[in-house]
Amino acid sequence: MIKNYKQMAFVMAAIFAGSGAYADNKVYIEQAGSSNTVTITQVGSTNRVGNVGTGNQSKITGGSNTLTTSQTGDGNIIDYTVVGNGNTITKTVTGDTNQITFTCGDSTTGCTTVTSSMTIVGELNTVTSTIKGSNITNTLSITGDSNTVTQSILTSNSTSNITLLGDSNTFTSSMTGASGGTGHHLIAAVSGTSNTHAVTQSGSVNTSVSIVTTGNSNAVTVTTGN
């Protein structure tokens, strides 16, 4: 269901690219509202935006949203949900068998003025993000293979910037609680292989975490709040 003719042009272009040499590309968008801009570019085979046929399709609800998705390679999946106004979502995936699951709001809205940008280069990377609140910025960059990032940002005004360089790294981040008003903040730069990071930020006090690790097989656990 598409309620914006400009968006229909973008989507149809992506669907036509799924024929012939670019077989098995799929796009599904269900949109309600106005002033949204959607641009989708897929090159390769078995790419997909939204879990077509599963009942968990891509979705945009609200106004003034901007979504830009670009996939290059084989077997990539982007499944997103955007709810609210003034959102800018940019996803770029280069490589094979990458998967991004992005949820911005819903179950009583949330997600206003959110900027989320993800760039993935490599194979077999998995990213799961859950963002609900307002004025949240979420930036993620991954270069390497078989990395897994799971994020849950449920505190308003929280920010996150994670960079992974290497293979087989696991990074888990959770931000919950009311904080002190300015939210929780995370900056992490991980370089190496087979590192495991777990960061939990919660409670009624603003918290800031900065992590820089270099090397292999490091295990880092950070817990703040109460």
Backbone as a chain_set.jsonl record, in Angstrom:
{"seq": "MIKNYKQMAFVMAAIFAGSGAYADNKVYIEQAGSSNTVTITQVGSTNRVGNVGTGNQSKITGGSNTLTTSQTGDGNIIDYTVVGNGNTITKTVTGDTNQITFTCGDSTTGCTTVTSSMTIVGELNTVTSTIKGSNITNTLSITGDSNTVTQSILTSNSTSNITLLGDSNTFTSSMTGASGGTGHHLIAAVSGTSNTHAVTQSGSVNTSVSIVTTGNSNAVTVTTGN", "coords": {"N": [[0.852, -1.186, 0.0], [0.819, 2.002, -1.049], [0.915, 5.434, -0.671], [1.899, 7.626, -1.876], [2.847, 9.072, -4.83], [5.371, 9.666, -5.849], [6.977, 8.012, -4.327], [6.05, 5.576, -5.235], [7.215, 5.453, -7.766], [9.936, 5.156, -7.142], [9.89, 2.676, -5.798], [8.88, 0.906, -7.749], [10.949, 1.02, -9.606], [12.933, -0.298, -8.18], [11.784, -2.82, -7.998], [11.635, -3.647, -10.691], [14.326, -3.875, -11.124], [14.744, -6.249, -9.967], [14.427, -8.26, -11.8], [15.541, -10.554, -14.352], [19.017, -10.365, -14.669], [19.238, -9.438, -12.134], [17.867, -11.056, -10.322], [15.315, -11.985, -7.92], [15.303, -9.795, -6.152], [13.405, -7.957, -3.795], [10.836, -5.735, -2.756], [8.835, -4.16, -0.356], [6.555, -1.795, 0.761], [4.569, -0.262, 3.124], [2.774, 2.503, 3.637], [1.626, 5.288, 5.527], [0.447, 8.56, 5.652], [2.112, 11.694, 4.813], [4.493, 13.593, 2.815], [6.752, 12.022, 2.909], [9.879, 10.606, 1.903], [11.247, 8.112, -0.035], [13.92, 6.148, -1.033], [15.198, 3.47, -2.748], [17.748, 1.284, -3.624], [18.863, -1.581, -5.171], [21.272, -3.982, -5.939], [22.285, -6.99, -7.343], [21.466, -10.306, -6.19], [18.683, -11.907, -4.542], [18.206, -9.924, -2.668], [16.364, -7.995, -0.285], [13.896, -5.825, 0.99], [12.135, -5.535, 3.78], [10.242, -8.188, 5.181], [8.934, -9.918, 2.981], [5.877, -11.531, 2.497], [5.779, -12.686, 5.0], [4.257, -11.42, 6.825], [5.403, -9.535, 8.372], [6.07, -6.917, 7.3], [7.903, -4.161, 5.77], [7.45, -0.741, 6.869], [6.126, 2.523, 7.027], [5.004, 5.11, 8.96], [3.43, 8.174, 9.483], [4.608, 11.605, 9.059], [6.94, 13.535, 7.059], [9.18, 11.849, 6.939], [12.3, 10.387, 5.986], [13.737, 7.906, 4.125], [16.482, 6.072, 3.064], [17.776, 3.443, 1.341], [20.311, 1.274, 0.386], [21.541, -1.529, -1.232], [24.111, -3.776, -2.036], [25.182, -6.712, -3.452], [24.67, -10.175, -2.488], [21.896, -11.901, -1.061], [21.059, -10.091, 0.957], [19.16, -8.549, 3.573], [16.87, -6.14, 4.593], [14.785, -5.094, 7.053], [12.424, -2.947, 8.17], [10.827, -0.618, 10.444], [9.264, 2.416, 10.756], [8.025, 4.947, 12.736], [6.402, 7.979, 13.4], [7.46, 11.471, 13.225], [9.662, 13.507, 11.223], [11.916, 11.852, 10.814], [15.064, 10.525, 9.776], [16.391, 8.031, 7.978], [19.034, 6.054, 7.048], [20.443, 3.405, 5.331], [23.11, 1.441, 4.333], [24.38, -1.287, 2.674], [26.946, -3.436, 1.825], [28.075, -6.335, 0.359], [27.677, -9.856, 1.138], [24.904, -11.765, 2.351], [24.129, -10.166, 4.525], [22.209, -8.764, 7.218], [19.805, -6.536, 8.391], [17.773, -5.414, 10.943], [15.513, -3.045, 11.805], [13.822, -1.113, 14.106], [11.92, 1.626, 14.894], [9.863, 2.961, 16.331], [6.564, 2.719, 17.772], [3.813, 0.739, 19.137], [2.372, 2.452, 20.749], [3.418, 4.762, 19.533], [6.104, 7.045, 19.701], [9.573, 7.659, 18.793], [10.584, 10.231, 17.413], [12.037, 12.771, 15.477], [14.385, 11.308, 14.869], [17.57, 10.236, 13.888], [19.111, 7.822, 12.066], [21.833, 5.982, 10.97], [23.399, 3.491, 9.164], [26.188, 1.654, 8.09], [27.456, -1.053, 6.404], [30.016, -3.251, 5.57], [31.024, -6.204, 4.143], [30.558, -9.712, 4.975], [27.899, -11.81, 6.179], [27.041, -10.323, 8.397], [25.05, -9.233, 11.169], [22.576, -7.066, 12.273], [20.595, -5.651, 14.775], [18.311, -3.276, 15.748], [16.524, -1.375, 18.14], [14.665, 1.389, 18.653], [13.185, 3.892, 20.54], [11.592, 6.868, 21.327], [12.629, 10.283, 21.506], [14.426, 12.669, 19.514], [16.776, 11.155, 19.021], [19.926, 9.944, 18.069], [21.472, 7.541, 16.121], [24.248, 5.884, 15.134], [26.041, 3.607, 13.161], [28.805, 1.688, 12.118], [30.227, -0.895, 10.288], [32.906, -2.909, 9.357], [33.962, -5.794, 7.994], [33.595, -9.368, 8.636], [30.92, -11.543, 9.688], [30.036, -10.228, 12.022], [28.069, -9.213, 14.869], [25.604, -7.07, 15.994], [23.547, -5.858, 18.512], [21.134, -3.658, 19.534], [19.312, -1.699, 21.885], [17.581, 1.094, 22.348], [15.897, 2.849, 24.496], [15.57, 5.132, 25.903], [14.834, 8.536, 26.016], [16.507, 11.096, 24.143], [18.957, 9.858, 24.081], [22.157, 8.827, 22.714], [24.159, 7.08, 20.308], [27.143, 5.686, 19.013], [28.763, 3.436, 17.223], [31.556, 1.657, 16.101], [32.841, -0.967, 14.268], [35.634, -2.867, 13.375], [36.819, -5.521, 11.821], [36.484, -9.109, 12.321], [33.892, -11.433, 13.327], [32.983, -10.249, 15.702], [31.062, -9.382, 18.616], [28.607, -7.21, 19.736], [26.67, -5.787, 22.209], [24.216, -3.538, 23.213], [22.334, -1.683, 25.559], [19.959, 0.708, 26.468], [18.081, 2.05, 28.933], [15.451, 3.322, 31.108], [14.639, 6.462, 32.777], [16.665, 8.298, 32.848], [18.675, 11.275, 33.522], [17.557, 13.275, 32.106], [19.021, 14.192, 29.889], [19.676, 11.866, 28.684], [21.299, 8.683, 27.847], [24.651, 8.012, 26.724], [26.78, 6.646, 24.273], [29.911, 5.781, 22.991], [31.828, 3.813, 20.944], [34.653, 2.063, 19.767], [35.828, -0.605, 18.109], [38.385, -2.736, 17.266], [39.582, -5.545, 15.712], [39.379, -9.136, 16.209], [36.891, -11.525, 17.094], [35.951, -10.359, 19.469], [34.05, -9.549, 22.403], [31.531, -7.465, 23.509], [29.547, -5.954, 25.968], [27.252, -3.624, 26.9], [25.41, -1.993, 29.308], [23.215, 0.477, 30.083], [21.389, 2.273, 32.372], [18.774, 3.486, 34.605], [18.102, 6.488, 36.616], [19.915, 8.476, 36.229], [21.971, 10.429, 34.092], [24.206, 8.813, 31.867], [27.48, 8.23, 30.508], [29.427, 6.445, 28.242], [32.529, 5.433, 27.021], [34.352, 3.5, 24.812], [37.284, 1.948, 23.709], [38.845, -0.547, 22.036], [41.478, -2.698, 21.037], [42.679, -5.472, 19.312], [42.423, -9.073, 19.777], [39.863, -11.383, 20.81], [38.977, -10.103, 23.135], [37.057, -9.4, 26.096], [34.567, -7.374, 27.176], [32.636, -5.844, 29.615], [30.249, -3.542, 30.58], [28.399, -1.871, 32.987], [26.085, 0.48, 33.97], [24.231, 2.722, 36.129], [21.153, 1.891, 37.869]], "CA": [[0.0, 0.0, 0.0], [1.651, 3.19, -1.192], [0.03, 6.597, -0.772], [2.682, 8.743, -2.394], [3.175, 8.651, -6.176], [6.815, 9.719, -6.003], [7.507, 6.796, -3.732], [5.716, 4.475, -6.112], [8.219, 5.423, -8.83], [11.157, 4.595, -6.579], [9.693, 1.278, -5.49], [8.754, 0.151, -8.991], [12.286, 0.904, -10.184], [13.645, -1.338, -7.453], [11.195, -4.101, -8.334], [12.071, -4.01, -12.026], [15.727, -4.29, -11.026], [14.777, -7.606, -9.477], [14.208, -9.223, -12.862], [16.698, -10.849, -15.189], [20.299, -10.584, -14.008], [19.127, -9.031, -10.74], [16.731, -11.842, -9.868], [14.981, -12.215, -6.525], [15.191, -8.594, -5.333], [12.019, -7.749, -3.391], [10.585, -4.516, -1.991], [7.461, -3.936, 0.07], [6.414, -0.621, 1.615], [3.215, 0.131, 3.508], [2.977, 3.856, 4.139], [0.48, 6.144, 5.849], [0.924, 9.909, 5.929], [2.529, 12.481, 3.663], [5.797, 14.265, 2.828], [7.815, 11.045, 3.094], [10.722, 10.347, 0.74], [11.835, 6.77, 0.038], [14.793, 5.792, -2.149], [15.728, 2.115, -2.559], [18.576, 0.798, -4.724], [19.349, -2.928, -4.908], [22.061, -4.584, -7.013], [22.654, -8.349, -6.958], [20.352, -11.244, -6.146], [18.129, -12.291, -3.248], [18.089, -8.792, -1.763], [14.976, -7.809, 0.128], [13.58, -4.792, 1.983], [10.895, -6.009, 4.373], [10.059, -9.63, 5.086], [7.798, -10.105, 2.091], [5.193, -12.803, 2.627], [5.832, -13.205, 6.361], [3.362, -10.65, 7.669], [6.206, -8.527, 9.073], [6.59, -6.113, 6.208], [8.396, -2.818, 6.018], [6.327, 0.122, 7.231], [6.387, 3.917, 7.372], [3.791, 5.762, 9.436], [3.7, 9.534, 9.931], [4.987, 12.55, 8.024], [8.275, 14.131, 6.995], [10.197, 10.826, 7.105], [13.183, 10.145, 4.843], [14.385, 6.604, 4.196], [17.346, 5.755, 1.925], [18.33, 2.104, 1.519], [21.103, 0.809, -0.755], [22.128, -2.847, -1.011], [24.929, -4.303, -3.124], [25.626, -8.053, -3.091], [23.7, -11.26, -2.509], [21.288, -12.391, 0.168], [20.909, -9.054, 1.977], [17.793, -8.308, 4.025], [16.611, -4.996, 5.467], [13.395, -5.099, 7.503], [12.391, -1.743, 8.992], [9.576, 0.01, 10.841], [9.478, 3.808, 11.163], [6.792, 5.572, 13.206], [6.654, 9.312, 13.933], [7.723, 12.557, 12.294], [10.986, 14.087, 11.146], [12.942, 10.821, 10.898], [15.961, 10.324, 8.633], [16.937, 6.681, 8.121], [19.909, 5.716, 5.929], [21.082, 2.104, 5.481], [23.935, 1.048, 3.192], [24.938, -2.624, 2.889], [27.769, -3.934, 0.722], [28.556, -7.667, 0.699], [26.745, -10.97, 1.024], [24.231, -12.361, 3.498], [23.975, -9.223, 5.63], [20.826, -8.603, 7.65], [19.54, -5.418, 9.294], [16.397, -5.274, 11.426], [15.465, -1.723, 12.432], [12.521, -0.701, 14.614], [12.107, 2.973, 15.421], [8.861, 3.26, 17.342], [5.291, 2.022, 17.768], [3.231, 0.363, 20.412], [2.081, 3.809, 21.162], [4.222, 5.742, 18.803], [7.521, 7.257, 19.986], [10.449, 7.823, 17.638], [10.412, 11.529, 16.772], [13.299, 13.442, 15.178], [15.431, 10.301, 15.017], [18.479, 10.06, 12.759], [19.816, 6.547, 12.184], [22.628, 5.72, 9.777], [24.187, 2.265, 9.283], [26.99, 1.286, 6.921], [28.029, -2.375, 6.63], [30.821, -3.789, 4.469], [31.478, -7.538, 4.495], [29.621, -10.813, 4.842], [27.325, -12.494, 7.329], [26.838, -9.431, 9.535], [23.669, -9.136, 11.629], [22.336, -5.873, 13.1], [19.231, -5.493, 15.256], [18.183, -2.03, 16.512], [15.203, -0.979, 18.613], [14.786, 2.776, 19.102], [11.895, 4.495, 20.844], [11.813, 8.09, 22.082], [12.685, 11.484, 20.69], [15.726, 13.323, 19.329], [17.791, 10.13, 19.202], [20.818, 9.73, 16.936], [22.079, 6.217, 16.202], [25.165, 5.71, 14.012], [26.759, 2.335, 13.246], [29.648, 1.37, 10.968], [30.861, -2.209, 10.429], [33.739, -3.387, 8.258], [34.433, -7.123, 8.359], [32.681, -10.485, 8.413], [30.326, -12.3, 10.792], [29.849, -9.41, 13.216], [26.697, -9.131, 15.343], [25.32, -5.925, 16.857], [22.173, -5.79, 18.99], [20.96, -2.42, 20.283], [17.993, -1.297, 22.344], [17.651, 2.457, 22.868], [14.539, 3.146, 24.932], [15.621, 6.349, 26.704], [14.806, 9.734, 25.191], [17.699, 11.943, 24.037], [20.174, 9.051, 24.121], [22.894, 8.757, 21.46], [25.048, 5.93, 20.202], [28.016, 5.658, 17.835], [29.553, 2.209, 17.338], [32.348, 1.318, 14.928], [33.503, -2.262, 14.353], [36.571, -3.16, 12.296], [37.325, -6.864, 12.059], [35.573, -10.218, 12.075], [33.351, -12.263, 14.413], [32.8, -9.475, 16.923], [29.697, -9.283, 19.126], [28.411, -5.995, 20.537], [25.308, -5.642, 22.705], [24.029, -2.275, 23.921], [20.979, -1.457, 26.043], [19.744, 1.972, 27.163], [16.725, 2.065, 29.474], [15.258, 4.214, 32.247], [14.298, 7.857, 32.487], [17.914, 9.061, 32.89], [18.54, 12.562, 34.192], [16.962, 14.244, 31.19], [19.791, 14.302, 28.642], [19.815, 10.543, 28.114], [22.544, 7.93, 27.937], [25.486, 8.229, 25.547], [27.755, 5.579, 24.061], [30.845, 5.834, 21.867], [32.64, 2.598, 20.989], [35.462, 1.739, 18.597], [36.377, -1.94, 18.316], [39.226, -3.185, 16.156], [40.128, -6.86, 15.997], [38.588, -10.316, 15.877], [36.326, -12.362, 18.161], [35.764, -9.595, 20.697], [32.684, -9.525, 22.923], [31.264, -6.273, 24.307], [28.182, -5.823, 26.472], [27.108, -2.351, 27.608], [24.059, -1.783, 29.831], [23.069, 1.8, 30.693], [20.017, 2.382, 32.857], [18.604, 4.279, 35.807], [17.58, 7.854, 36.56], [21.048, 9.387, 36.104], [22.605, 10.415, 32.774], [25.47, 8.075, 31.847], [28.267, 8.298, 29.28], [30.396, 5.351, 28.161], [33.428, 5.493, 25.867], [35.124, 2.254, 24.761], [38.214, 1.742, 22.592], [39.586, -1.793, 22.209], [42.253, -3.16, 19.886], [43.205, -6.807, 19.542], [41.528, -10.203, 19.542], [39.315, -12.172, 21.919], [38.742, -9.302, 24.333], [35.712, -9.443, 26.642], [34.331, -6.129, 27.918], [31.287, -5.695, 30.148], [30.065, -2.262, 31.275], [27.058, -1.701, 33.517], [25.919, 1.733, 34.7], [22.874, 2.97, 36.586], [20.666, 1.013, 38.922]], "C": [[0.881, 1.226, 0.0], [0.745, 4.384, -1.46], [0.783, 7.823, -1.241], [3.204, 8.34, -3.762], [4.661, 8.715, -6.463], [7.448, 8.447, -5.474], [7.206, 5.591, -4.611], [6.739, 4.343, -7.23], [9.517, 4.794, -8.336], [11.015, 3.088, -6.383], [9.614, 0.44, -6.754], [10.104, -0.015, -9.66], [13.069, -0.205, -9.504], [13.111, -2.713, -7.805], [11.625, -4.554, -9.721], [13.526, -4.453, -12.024], [15.834, -5.711, -10.526], [14.499, -8.639, -10.535], [15.488, -9.455, -13.63], [17.933, -11.121, -14.37], [20.234, -10.247, -12.535], [17.989, -9.783, -10.053], [16.603, -11.845, -8.36], [15.11, -10.991, -5.623], [13.718, -8.349, -5.016], [11.908, -6.47, -2.573], [9.116, -4.486, -1.594], [7.431, -2.743, 1.014], [4.934, -0.383, 1.89], [3.318, 1.464, 4.217], [1.669, 4.546, 4.441], [1.02, 7.519, 6.197], [1.362, 10.609, 4.664], [3.925, 13.038, 3.883], [6.944, 13.317, 3.132], [8.6, 10.881, 1.804], [11.398, 8.998, 0.904], [12.678, 6.527, -1.207], [15.408, 4.427, -1.876], [16.515, 1.703, -3.799], [19.125, -0.579, -4.366], [20.09, -3.465, -6.136], [22.515, -5.959, -6.557], [21.438, -9.247, -6.976], [19.951, -11.526, -4.711], [18.202, -11.163, -2.226], [16.621, -8.58, -1.418], [14.885, -6.667, 1.122], [12.212, -5.122, 2.544], [10.758, -7.502, 4.174], [8.804, -9.94, 4.291], [7.194, -11.487, 2.289], [5.171, -13.364, 4.036], [4.833, -12.52, 7.277], [4.079, -9.592, 8.486], [6.877, -7.62, 8.052], [7.175, -4.793, 6.678], [7.22, -1.863, 6.19], [6.825, 1.528, 7.519], [5.073, 4.544, 7.796], [4.137, 7.153, 9.938], [4.079, 10.424, 8.77], [6.425, 12.982, 8.152], [9.383, 13.117, 7.274], [11.045, 10.711, 5.847], [13.879, 8.814, 5.032], [15.207, 6.369, 2.939], [18.004, 4.409, 2.179], [19.076, 1.691, 0.267], [21.752, -0.516, -0.42], [22.932, -3.273, -2.231], [25.462, -5.67, -2.709], [24.481, -9.033, -3.111], [23.141, -11.523, -1.122], [21.147, -11.371, 1.273], [19.443, -8.86, 2.327], [17.764, -7.048, 4.876], [15.127, -5.001, 5.798], [13.221, -3.947, 8.485], [10.968, -1.357, 9.361], [9.884, 1.425, 11.314], [8.133, 4.399, 11.563], [7.131, 6.943, 13.773], [6.998, 10.301, 12.841], [9.186, 12.963, 12.316], [12.121, 13.091, 11.24], [13.797, 10.794, 9.642], [16.661, 8.988, 8.814], [17.773, 6.366, 6.882], [20.596, 4.386, 6.195], [21.873, 1.792, 4.214], [24.584, -0.294, 3.492], [25.722, -3.042, 1.65], [28.348, -5.288, 1.103], [27.451, -8.692, 0.579], [26.149, -11.338, 2.376], [24.229, -11.459, 4.728], [22.503, -9.098, 5.989], [20.709, -7.461, 8.64], [18.066, -5.452, 9.681], [16.318, -3.99, 12.22], [14.038, -1.41, 12.843], [12.682, 0.639, 15.303], [11.107, 3.297, 16.525], [7.674, 2.328, 17.225], [5.022, 1.385, 19.102], [3.148, 1.606, 21.268], [3.17, 4.789, 20.795], [5.646, 5.853, 19.313], [8.272, 7.474, 18.692], [10.15, 9.111, 16.888], [11.764, 12.206, 16.63], [14.471, 12.496, 15.405], [16.263, 10.242, 13.752], [19.254, 8.769, 12.952], [20.552, 6.272, 10.887], [23.5, 4.494, 10.008], [24.941, 1.999, 7.986], [27.68, -0.042, 7.206], [28.796, -2.811, 5.387], [31.326, -5.153, 4.888], [30.371, -8.555, 4.365], [29.102, -11.265, 6.197], [27.231, -11.621, 8.577], [25.355, -9.353, 9.882], [23.52, -7.934, 12.546], [20.869, -5.836, 13.493], [19.159, -4.236, 16.111], [16.737, -1.821, 16.92], [15.33, 0.411, 19.217], [13.389, 3.326, 19.36], [12.136, 5.717, 21.707], [11.827, 9.285, 21.162], [14.104, 12.012, 20.628], [16.889, 12.362, 19.544], [18.621, 10.002, 17.927], [21.526, 8.39, 17.11], [22.941, 6.002, 14.963], [25.96, 4.426, 14.198], [27.548, 2.1, 11.968], [30.357, 0.05, 11.23], [31.655, -2.519, 9.167], [34.323, -4.725, 8.672], [33.35, -8.162, 8.149], [32.152, -11.036, 9.735], [30.268, -11.524, 12.1], [28.361, -9.325, 13.574], [26.541, -7.955, 16.297], [23.84, -5.936, 17.218], [22.042, -4.567, 19.884], [19.511, -2.214, 20.681], [18.123, 0.067, 23.007], [16.226, 2.894, 23.211], [14.472, 4.387, 25.808], [15.696, 7.571, 25.802], [16.129, 10.487, 25.274], [19.012, 11.172, 24.145], [20.826, 9.005, 22.747], [23.849, 7.574, 21.493], [25.856, 6.026, 18.918], [28.978, 4.487, 17.998], [30.26, 1.938, 16.021], [33.058, -0.011, 15.171], [34.394, -2.458, 13.132], [37.206, -4.511, 12.581], [36.226, -7.895, 11.853], [35.097, -10.856, 13.381], [33.283, -11.534, 15.751], [31.319, -9.438, 17.309], [29.585, -8.066, 20.023], [26.937, -5.884, 20.894], [25.203, -4.366, 23.528], [22.567, -2.105, 24.306], [20.926, -0.152, 26.815], [18.293, 2.04, 27.615], [16.659, 3.043, 30.653], [15.033, 5.643, 31.823], [15.528, 8.734, 32.344], [17.689, 10.393, 33.619], [17.989, 13.651, 33.307], [17.698, 14.376, 29.876], [20.109, 12.937, 28.04], [21.155, 9.889, 28.396], [23.32, 8.095, 26.632], [26.563, 7.148, 25.477], [28.595, 5.867, 22.824], [31.758, 4.615, 21.981], [33.365, 2.4, 19.663], [36.176, 0.424, 18.874], [37.138, -2.356, 17.067], [39.853, -4.526, 16.526], [39.133, -7.95, 15.669], [38.128, -11.025, 17.14], [36.271, -11.643, 19.505], [34.286, -9.6, 21.102], [32.514, -8.318, 23.84], [29.795, -6.262, 24.704], [28.097, -4.561, 27.323], [25.647, -2.176, 28.01], [24.032, -0.446, 30.566], [21.612, 1.994, 31.092], [19.967, 3.327, 34.057], [18.185, 5.703, 35.536], [18.682, 8.903, 36.463], [21.614, 9.283, 34.692], [23.944, 9.674, 32.847], [26.144, 8.214, 30.494], [29.328, 7.206, 29.323], [31.206, 5.517, 26.886], [34.344, 4.275, 25.907], [36.012, 2.258, 23.519], [38.991, 0.469, 22.881], [40.273, -2.174, 20.903], [42.832, -4.528, 20.217], [42.125, -7.863, 19.361], [41.077, -10.841, 20.852], [39.211, -11.392, 23.226], [37.284, -9.442, 24.778], [35.515, -8.219, 27.532], [32.856, -6.082, 28.332], [31.197, -4.405, 30.953], [28.606, -2.161, 31.705], [26.999, -0.406, 34.323], [24.471, 1.883, 35.127], [22.481, 2.013, 37.682], [19.446, 0.261, 38.442]], "O": [[1.617, 1.462, 0.958], [-0.09, 4.35, -2.364], [0.336, 8.948, -1.018], [3.939, 7.358, -3.864], [5.173, 7.908, -7.239], [8.344, 7.878, -6.096], [8.028, 4.681, -4.716], [7.097, 3.226, -7.605], [10.125, 3.987, -9.039], [11.902, 2.318, -6.753], [10.22, -0.63, -6.824], [10.387, -1.071, -10.225], [13.782, -0.963, -10.16], [13.876, -3.672, -7.902], [11.949, -5.726, -9.912], [13.922, -5.304, -12.821], [16.893, -6.328, -10.639], [14.345, -9.814, -10.202], [16.415, -8.647, -13.568], [17.931, -11.98, -13.489], [21.068, -10.708, -11.756], [17.233, -9.193, -9.282], [17.581, -11.73, -7.62], [15.029, -11.144, -4.404], [12.868, -8.519, -5.89], [12.798, -6.16, -1.781], [8.246, -4.76, -2.421], [8.205, -2.691, 1.97], [4.137, -0.312, 0.955], [3.898, 1.541, 5.301], [0.703, 4.406, 3.691], [1.97, 7.625, 6.973], [1.027, 10.175, 3.562], [4.472, 12.968, 4.983], [8.006, 13.759, 3.57], [8.034, 11.006, 0.719], [12.068, 8.772, 1.912], [12.187, 6.688, -2.325], [16.079, 4.252, -0.859], [15.992, 1.77, -4.911], [19.794, -0.721, -3.343], [19.572, -3.399, -7.25], [23.084, -6.081, -5.472], [20.478, -8.98, -7.7], [20.755, -11.404, -3.786], [18.254, -11.431, -1.026], [15.739, -8.954, -2.19], [15.726, -6.56, 2.014], [11.215, -4.995, 1.833], [11.117, -8.028, 3.121], [7.742, -10.193, 4.86], [7.902, -12.494, 2.256], [4.595, -14.43, 4.254], [4.588, -12.989, 8.389], [3.442, -8.831, 9.215], [8.103, -7.567, 7.96], [6.975, -4.366, 7.815], [6.118, -2.14, 5.715], [7.845, 1.7, 8.187], [4.108, 4.502, 7.034], [5.053, 7.299, 10.747], [3.895, 10.045, 7.613], [7.052, 12.825, 9.2], [10.431, 13.492, 7.799], [10.539, 10.92, 4.745], [14.561, 8.626, 6.04], [14.666, 6.46, 1.837], [18.731, 4.262, 3.162], [18.512, 1.757, -0.825], [22.452, -0.617, 0.588], [22.455, -3.135, -3.357], [26.142, -5.766, -1.688], [23.431, -8.755, -3.689], [23.847, -11.38, -0.123], [21.118, -11.752, 2.444], [18.576, -8.994, 1.463], [18.569, -6.912, 5.798], [14.296, -4.921, 4.893], [13.829, -3.975, 9.555], [10.018, -1.725, 8.67], [10.71, 1.596, 12.21], [7.188, 4.346, 10.776], [8.069, 7.058, 14.561], [6.843, 10.001, 11.657], [9.869, 12.779, 13.323], [13.203, 13.449, 11.705], [13.285, 11.023, 8.546], [17.46, 8.841, 9.739], [17.252, 6.412, 5.768], [21.28, 4.254, 7.21], [21.322, 1.88, 3.116], [25.287, -0.414, 4.495], [25.193, -2.998, 0.54], [29.061, -5.375, 2.103], [26.407, -8.424, -0.015], [26.808, -11.235, 3.41], [24.318, -11.949, 5.854], [21.64, -9.31, 5.137], [21.441, -7.422, 9.63], [17.203, -5.512, 8.806], [17.008, -3.861, 13.232], [13.135, -1.44, 12.007], [13.505, 0.771, 16.209], [11.485, 3.856, 17.554], [7.783, 1.253, 16.635], [5.814, 1.448, 20.043], [3.764, 1.749, 22.324], [3.734, 5.512, 21.617], [6.349, 4.843, 19.359], [7.678, 7.474, 17.614], [9.523, 9.077, 15.829], [12.555, 12.212, 17.574], [15.444, 12.859, 16.066], [15.713, 10.202, 12.651], [19.992, 8.644, 13.929], [19.954, 6.324, 9.812], [24.272, 4.468, 10.967], [24.371, 2.114, 6.901], [28.429, -0.137, 8.178], [28.272, -2.743, 4.275], [32.004, -5.257, 5.91], [29.356, -8.296, 3.719], [29.772, -11.124, 7.22], [27.33, -12.126, 9.695], [24.503, -9.403, 8.995], [24.275, -7.801, 13.509], [19.993, -5.973, 12.639], [19.875, -4.133, 17.106], [15.825, -2.065, 16.13], [16.042, 0.587, 20.206], [12.513, 3.238, 18.501], [12.82, 5.621, 22.726], [11.123, 9.309, 20.152], [14.89, 11.833, 21.559], [17.88, 12.72, 20.181], [18.068, 9.958, 16.827], [22.122, 8.142, 18.158], [22.415, 5.943, 13.851], [26.498, 4.181, 15.278], [27.03, 2.287, 10.867], [31.01, -0.117, 12.26], [31.145, -2.406, 8.053], [35.107, -4.783, 9.619], [32.311, -7.876, 7.555], [32.834, -11.003, 10.759], [30.434, -12.105, 13.173], [27.501, -9.36, 12.694], [27.261, -7.854, 17.29], [22.98, -6.012, 16.34], [22.754, -4.446, 20.881], [18.595, -2.514, 19.915], [18.699, 0.19, 24.088], [15.449, 3.26, 22.33], [13.429, 4.671, 26.397], [16.543, 7.628, 24.911], [16.783, 10.518, 26.316], [20.072, 11.781, 24.288], [20.145, 9.126, 21.729], [24.285, 7.13, 22.555], [25.332, 6.397, 17.868], [29.897, 4.54, 18.815], [29.646, 1.982, 14.955], [33.784, -0.167, 16.153], [33.966, -2.244, 11.998], [38.037, -4.633, 13.481], [35.175, -7.598, 11.285], [35.793, -10.828, 14.396], [33.5, -12.132, 16.805], [30.439, -9.459, 16.449], [30.368, -7.902, 20.96], [26.067, -5.887, 20.023], [26.005, -4.137, 24.433], [21.67, -2.346, 23.498], [21.741, 0.082, 27.707], [17.38, 2.082, 26.79], [17.686, 3.527, 31.129], [15.211, 5.996, 30.658], [15.44, 9.819, 31.768], [16.651, 10.605, 34.247], [17.952, 14.818, 33.697], [17.079, 14.645, 28.846], [20.748, 12.861, 26.991], [22.018, 10.445, 29.075], [22.731, 8.292, 25.569], [27.171, 6.786, 26.485], [28.067, 6.158, 21.751], [32.395, 4.414, 23.016], [32.783, 2.545, 18.587], [37.025, 0.344, 19.762], [36.604, -2.332, 15.958], [40.565, -4.634, 17.525], [38.163, -7.726, 14.945], [38.862, -11.119, 18.123], [36.515, -12.245, 20.55], [33.395, -9.65, 20.255], [33.246, -8.158, 24.817], [28.913, -6.524, 23.885], [28.78, -4.439, 28.339], [24.754, -2.206, 27.162], [24.743, -0.259, 31.553], [20.711, 1.892, 30.259], [20.981, 3.891, 34.467], [17.943, 6.09, 34.393], [18.412, 10.096, 36.601], [21.728, 8.185, 34.148], [24.722, 9.883, 33.777], [25.479, 8.305, 29.462], [30.041, 7.06, 30.316], [30.65, 5.715, 25.806], [35.028, 4.037, 26.902], [35.547, 2.538, 22.414], [39.722, 0.405, 23.87], [39.724, -1.996, 19.816], [43.411, -4.718, 21.287], [41.042, -7.576, 18.852], [41.796, -10.842, 21.851], [39.344, -11.968, 24.305], [36.387, -9.586, 23.948], [36.219, -8.051, 28.527], [31.957, -6.257, 27.51], [31.968, -4.194, 31.889], [27.695, -2.341, 30.897], [27.78, -0.219, 35.256], [23.582, 1.249, 34.558], [23.325, 1.403, 38.339], [18.88, -0.538, 39.188]]}, "num_chains": 1, "name": "protein.A"}
